[in-house]
């Protein structure tokens, strides 16, 4: 049967989590407590259902014709690197089957097994949560330096790099905030293919109510589309070598 992983849910064909059409596997467990998290039901690493890597590969094969040249499987979460041995085995089997792999991660879970995951990762979608450690401490938890070290490791492994960053009104939505983020990426010396600024949304509020959890951004409205476009345009000037994306 092989080692099992704990899976929260599976999206069979999504177009927003990496190149092309992709099957997205959301894994259980996350060490962070992002103030804007819309999936608090993924925090518990003992939740979800157990799957073998082989079972997930078989499922992915059903959709292979839809993937085309760019699509494939994205491993997301939660934080998939909380289950690094399973992630490494899954990606190894997917690559053997000729299926493209993408890892959607915050890069904040250092372990010796991370290199084994990256060895079979085509694209890394790295979520840099905040532009400084002070705001990591206040709104996220975890370590910005660990994330930036992971960025270096992903680059050294030869992965394509996409950066993701959620923009929240009143917290990190100023041009200076985006400028600081762009400086972080530029100073890393890592070639980044795409930069995605994602608008804060309120879709997770009901989950917090169902779980009996307090939602700290209850009074914050969603980011306006025009403001996001303005920040993305500014980001494109700061990092002209990257492709823009929402």
MOFEN-V846900 format. One record per residue. SS is DSSP state (hx for helix, st for strand, lp for the rest). Layout:
ss:SS
ss:SS
//
This chain:
ss:lp
ss:lp
ss:lp
ss:st
ss:st
ss:st
ss:st
ss:st
ss:st
ss:st
ss:st
ss:st
ss:st
ss:st
ss:lp
ss:lp
ss:lp
ss:lp
ss:lp
ss:lp
ss:lp
ss:st
ss:st
ss:st
ss:st
ss:st
ss:st
ss:lp
ss:lp
ss:lp
ss:lp
ss:lp
ss:lp
ss:lp
ss:lp
ss:lp
ss:lp
ss:lp
ss:lp
ss:hx
ss:hx
ss:hx
ss:lp
ss:lp
ss:lp
ss:lp
ss:lp
ss:lp
ss:st
ss:st
ss:st
ss:st
ss:hx
ss:hx
ss:hx
ss:hx
ss:hx
ss:hx
ss:hx
ss:hx
ss:hx
ss:hx
ss:lp
ss:hx
ss:hx
ss:hx
ss:hx
ss:lp
ss:lp
ss:lp
ss:lp
ss:st
ss:st
ss:st
ss:st
ss:st
ss:lp
ss:lp
ss:lp
ss:hx
ss:hx
ss:hx
ss:hx
ss:hx
ss:hx
ss:hx
ss:hx
ss:hx
ss:hx
ss:hx
ss:hx
ss:hx
ss:hx
ss:hx
ss:hx
ss:hx
ss:lp
ss:lp
ss:lp
ss:st
ss:st
ss:st
ss:st
ss:st
ss:st
ss:lp
ss:lp
ss:lp
ss:lp
ss:lp
ss:lp
ss:lp
ss:lp
ss:hx
ss:hx
ss:hx
ss:hx
ss:hx
ss:lp
ss:lp
ss:lp
ss:lp
ss:st
ss:st
ss:st
ss:st
ss:st
ss:lp
ss:lp
ss:lp
ss:lp
ss:lp
ss:hx
ss:hx
ss:hx
ss:hx
ss:hx
ss:hx
ss:hx
ss:lp
ss:lp
ss:lp
ss:lp
ss:hx
ss:hx
ss:hx
ss:hx
ss:hx
ss:hx
ss:hx
ss:hx
ss:hx
ss:hx
ss:hx
ss:hx
ss:hx
ss:lp
ss:lp
ss:lp
ss:st
ss:st
ss:st
ss:st
ss:st
ss:st
ss:st
ss:st
ss:lp
ss:lp
ss:lp
ss:lp
ss:lp
ss:lp
ss:lp
ss:hx
ss:hx
ss:hx
ss:hx
ss:hx
ss:hx
ss:hx
ss:hx
ss:hx
ss:hx
ss:hx
ss:hx
ss:hx
ss:hx
ss:lp
ss:lp
ss:lp
ss:lp
ss:lp
ss:st
ss:st
ss:st
ss:st
ss:st
ss:st
ss:lp
ss:lp
ss:lp
ss:lp
ss:lp
ss:hx
ss:hx
ss:hx
ss:hx
ss:hx
ss:hx
ss:hx
ss:lp
ss:lp
ss:lp
ss:lp
ss:lp
ss:lp
ss:lp
ss:lp
ss:lp
ss:lp
ss:lp
ss:lp
ss:lp
ss:hx
ss:hx
ss:hx
ss:hx
ss:hx
ss:hx
ss:hx
ss:hx
ss:hx
ss:hx
ss:hx
ss:hx
ss:hx
ss:hx
ss:lp
ss:lp
ss:lp
ss:lp
ss:st
ss:st
ss:st
ss:lp
//
